[in-house]
């Protein structure tokens, strides 16, 4: 009799020990007793009665889900291939187990269809330049659909956009033309600024005639310092203007003798009409 009691106690102890489960900090166990959900358990040590109860583990960590490349035709009729990555985590373990058969597969399929539908309404330039805006639209749509599944989508990022070869060549030509346009604009702006500075310099030199002489002497100095050869240059007459103005009053006021003789002979000659009268 005592042996049966010991065997019964051993069986009970073994039954109790076989129902112990340990859940990590990031894990939750959805508890089913006789097929009915009794909520989520964990983390730590929990008891799961064998035979009559079952448990399904769910991870609460953020998971990165790769969205396979999708063939998309944009609104401006350009065929591209786009892939993305989705970051999600289980917010409600009970809904994730009861609300959908496989929440990972369902979220992946939803992300693929949403990616095709959203990019199909987007133009190519908008996809390349406003990627953050498109990521926000994708995240909001997928997150609102997966809320009933107990899944929270934290971010959706478009990774690669595979363009057709002819589109790549067209974009390369466009970028080259844009760079040439910018170079021409910068060159024109430089010429405009240089002409404005030259106009200001000419205006200043026009007010101060001595400035052109100083500039002339500076240029001569630069030529002499850079080249070892002999440089021949004309001397401007303005350098002697002061000397010529000083000696000008010393000259006689009367015209030269030759000019005076020519004037006297011209006065003595008769007019043409007088000659005609003498012939008559």
C-alpha positions in Angstrom: 0.0 0.0 0.0 2.8 2.4 0.9 4.4 1.7 -2.5 1.3 2.8 -4.3 1.2 6.0 -2.3 4.8 6.8 -3.1 4.2 6.1 -6.7 1.1 8.4 -6.7 3.1 11.2 -5.0 5.9 10.7 -7.5 3.5 10.9 -10.4 1.9 14.1 -9.1 5.3 15.7 -8.5 6.4 14.6 -12.0 3.2 16.0 -13.5 3.7 19.3 -11.7 7.3 19.6 -12.8 6.4 18.7 -16.4 4.1 21.7 -16.5 6.7 24.3 -15.6 7.7 26.7 -18.4 10.2 29.6 -18.4 9.6 32.6 -20.6 12.2 35.2 -21.3 11.8 38.9 -20.8 10.9 39.6 -24.4 8.5 36.6 -24.7 4.8 36.1 -23.9 2.8 32.9 -23.9 -0.8 32.9 -25.1 -2.4 30.4 -22.7 -5.1 28.0 -23.9 -7.0 25.8 -21.3 -9.2 23.2 -22.9 -9.1 25.2 -26.1 -10.1 28.5 -24.5 -7.8 31.5 -24.3 -6.9 32.7 -20.9 -4.8 35.6 -22.0 -1.0 36.0 -22.1 1.4 34.8 -19.5 5.0 35.7 -18.7 7.7 36.6 -18.4 9.3 34.3 -15.9 8.2 30.9 -14.5 4.6 29.8 -15.4 2.7 26.5 -14.9 1.2 24.9 -17.9 -0.9 21.8 -17.0 0.0 19.0 -19.4 -2.6 17.5 -21.6 -5.4 20.0 -20.8 -3.5 23.3 -21.6 -1.3 24.6 -24.4 0.7 27.7 -24.9 2.0 29.6 -28.0 5.0 31.8 -27.6 5.1 35.2 -29.1 8.2 37.5 -29.3 7.7 41.2 -28.5 11.0 42.3 -30.0 11.1 44.6 -33.1 11.5 42.5 -36.3 12.9 43.6 -39.6 11.0 42.1 -42.5 12.4 42.2 -46.0 9.8 43.0 -48.7 10.8 41.3 -52.0 11.3 43.4 -55.1 8.0 44.4 -56.7 7.4 45.3 -60.3 5.7 48.7 -60.3 4.4 51.0 -63.0 4.5 54.6 -61.8 1.9 57.2 -62.7 4.0 58.5 -65.5 4.2 55.0 -67.1 7.7 54.0 -66.0 8.4 50.4 -65.2 10.6 49.9 -62.1 11.5 47.3 -59.5 11.3 48.4 -55.9 12.1 46.6 -52.6 11.7 47.8 -49.1 12.2 46.8 -45.4 9.5 46.9 -42.7 10.1 47.2 -39.0 7.3 45.7 -36.8 6.6 44.3 -33.4 3.8 42.5 -31.6 1.9 44.9 -29.4 -0.9 42.5 -28.3 0.1 38.8 -28.2 -3.5 37.6 -27.9 -4.7 39.4 -31.0 -1.5 38.3 -32.9 -2.4 34.6 -32.2 -6.2 34.7 -32.3 -6.9 37.5 -34.8 -4.8 36.1 -37.7 -3.5 32.7 -38.6 0.1 33.8 -39.3 0.8 37.4 -38.5 4.2 37.4 -40.1 3.0 36.1 -43.4 -0.1 38.3 -43.4 2.0 41.5 -42.7 4.4 40.6 -45.4 1.7 40.2 -48.0 0.0 43.4 -46.9 3.3 45.3 -47.2 3.8 44.0 -50.8 0.4 45.0 -52.0 0.5 48.4 -50.3 3.9 49.1 -51.8 2.6 48.4 -55.4 -0.5 50.4 -54.9 1.1 53.5 -53.4 4.0 53.6 -55.8 1.6 53.1 -58.7 0.1 56.5 -57.9 3.4 58.2 -57.6 5.5 59.9 -60.3 9.1 58.9 -60.8 10.6 62.2 -59.8 8.6 62.2 -56.6 9.7 58.7 -55.8 13.4 59.7 -56.1 13.2 63.1 -54.4 10.4 62.6 -51.7 11.3 59.2 -50.4 10.7 60.1 -46.8 7.1 61.2 -47.6 6.4 57.9 -49.4 7.8 56.0 -46.4 5.5 57.8 -44.1 2.5 57.0 -46.3 3.4 53.3 -46.5 3.9 53.2 -42.7 0.5 54.8 -41.9 -1.4 52.5 -44.3 0.2 49.3 -43.1 0.0 50.2 -39.5 -3.7 51.0 -39.6 -4.4 47.6 -41.3 -2.4 45.5 -38.9 -3.8 47.2 -35.7 -6.5 44.5 -35.5 -3.8 41.8 -35.6 -2.0 43.2 -32.6 1.0 44.3 -34.7 2.5 47.7 -34.6 4.5 48.9 -37.6 7.3 51.4 -36.6 8.8 52.2 -40.0 8.8 51.3 -43.6 11.8 52.2 -45.7 12.2 52.0 -49.5 15.6 50.4 -50.1 16.4 50.2 -53.8 14.8 51.5 -57.0 15.9 49.6 -60.0 15.5 51.8 -63.1 15.5 50.5 -66.7 18.8 51.2 -68.7 17.2 53.8 -71.0 15.9 55.8 -68.0 19.3 55.7 -66.4 20.9 57.2 -69.6 18.2 59.8 -69.8 18.8 60.8 -66.2 22.5 61.0 -66.8 22.0 63.3 -69.7 19.7 65.4 -67.7 22.2 65.7 -64.8 25.0 66.6 -67.2 22.9 69.3 -68.8 22.0 70.7 -65.4 25.7 70.8 -64.4 26.5 72.7 -67.6 23.7 75.1 -67.0 25.0 75.8 -63.5 28.6 76.3 -64.8 27.4 78.8 -67.4 25.3 80.7 -64.9 28.3 80.9 -62.5 30.5 82.1 -65.3 28.0 84.7 -66.3 27.7 85.9 -62.7 31.5 86.2 -62.5 31.6 88.2 -65.7 28.9 90.5 -64.4 30.7 91.1 -61.1 34.0 91.7 -62.9 32.3 94.3 -65.3 30.8 96.1 -62.3 34.2 96.3 -60.6 35.8 97.6 -63.8 33.1 100.2 -64.2 33.7 101.3 -60.6 37.4 101.5 -61.3 36.9 103.5 -64.5 34.6 105.9 -62.6 37.2 106.5 -59.9 40.0 106.9 -62.5 37.8 109.4 -64.4 37.5 111.5 -61.3 41.3 111.3 -60.4 43.5 111.5 -63.6 46.6 110.9 -61.5 45.3 107.4 -60.7 45.9 106.2 -64.3 49.5 107.3 -64.0 49.9 105.4 -60.8 48.4 102.3 -62.3 50.7 102.7 -65.3 53.8 102.8 -63.1 52.6 99.8 -61.1 52.2 97.8 -64.3 55.7 98.8 -65.4 57.0 97.7 -62.0 55.3 94.3 -62.3 56.7 93.8 -65.9 60.2 94.6 -64.7 60.0 92.2 -61.7 58.7 89.3 -63.7 60.8 89.4 -66.9 64.6 89.8 -67.1 64.5 91.0 -70.7 64.6 94.6 -71.8 61.2 96.3 -72.1 60.6 99.3 -74.3 57.6 101.3 -73.6 56.4 104.9 -74.6 56.4 107.7 -72.1 53.0 109.3 -71.9 52.9 113.0 -72.7 50.9 113.6 -69.5 54.0 113.2 -67.5 55.5 116.4 -69.1 52.3 118.4 -69.0 53.2 120.3 -66.0 56.7 121.2 -67.4 55.2 122.3 -70.7 52.6 124.5 -69.0 55.3 126.1 -67.0 57.5 127.1 -70.0 54.5 128.1 -72.2 54.3 131.8 -70.9 58.0 132.4 -71.8 57.3 132.2 -75.6 56.6 135.5 -77.5 52.9 136.3 -78.0 53.5 137.5 -81.6 53.1 135.0 -84.4 56.3 133.7 -86.1 57.9 135.8 -88.8 57.1 133.4 -91.6 53.4 133.4 -90.7 53.4 137.2 -90.6 55.0 137.4 -94.1 52.4 135.0 -95.5 49.6 137.1 -94.0 51.0 140.4 -95.5 51.4 138.9 -99.0 47.8 137.6 -98.9 46.5 141.0 -98.1 48.4 142.6 -101.1 47.0 140.2 -103.8 43.8 141.5 -105.6 40.6 139.6 -105.3 39.5 137.5 -108.3 36.7 140.0 -109.3 39.3 142.8 -109.5 41.3 140.7 -112.0 38.3 140.3 -114.3 37.6 144.0 -114.3 41.2 144.7 -115.4 40.9 142.3 -118.4 37.8 144.0 -119.6 
